[in-house]
């Protein structure tokens, strides 16, 4: 699967996706880097068939109102160590891939995932 990790999440998360055989890009690697707008992230993700992974609740609003991005993982863990976050996501990676193959929204917290 193809992943686009938003700027407020660690770059190491994109690396972890790659280690599991996925394509991944951190938003800081886009042409505008950390200044990339949410709309530009959405446009890039949908154009490339990527899942946006974010902590930014604005993406949920865009998904619910416009259906954009087509695939979204919202991380609602609050403050968490990067290593714990990566482990949590990797533990649910196969389930998330299956749930998002045709699009959708997943909310991830410390207790697991909710597919919406």
Secondary structure by P-SEA (a helix, b strand, c coil): cbbbbcccccaaaaaaaaaabbbbbccccccccccccaaaaaaaaaaabbbbbbccaaaaaaaaacccccbbbbbccccccaaaaaaaaaaaaaaaaaaaccbbbbbbcccccccc
